[in-house]
Amino acid sequence: QVQLVESGGGLVQAGGSLRLSCAASGRTLSNRDMGWVRQAPGKEREFVAAISGSGGSTYYADSVKGRFTISRDNAKNTVYLQMNSLKPEDTAVYYCAASRVRFGVPSSKKDEYAYWGQGTQVTVSL
């Protein structure tokens, strides 16, 4: 089992920045993709970013490319999401997720992710 706990959410003005963290415990993460998925009120979950186990490959949704950066520190079993130039449409609950053991290009398919955190709220005001 893998337990995931997100932190770092909050209220920020448009144009501001936040850094989300996801601390993992349980099994090793170095052979698992890690991802961030968000869900805004009344909308489906949107895959935002993913990173391969080694950290050498990443994926970003078009809506966040150039503004968000995903990274990981396997020694600390932690993954991060640096969010810059935030917009009101980024408002959502952000979930951290860990995939089943896999290698290669990180997956952006929610079905590939077996473990999920409880989520952290990000609110961007005008």
Helices and strands as residue ranges (DSSP letters): E 2-7, E 10-13, E 18-26, E 32-39, E 46-51, E 58-60, E 68-73, E 78-83, G 88-90, E 92-101, G 110-112, E 113-116, E 120-125
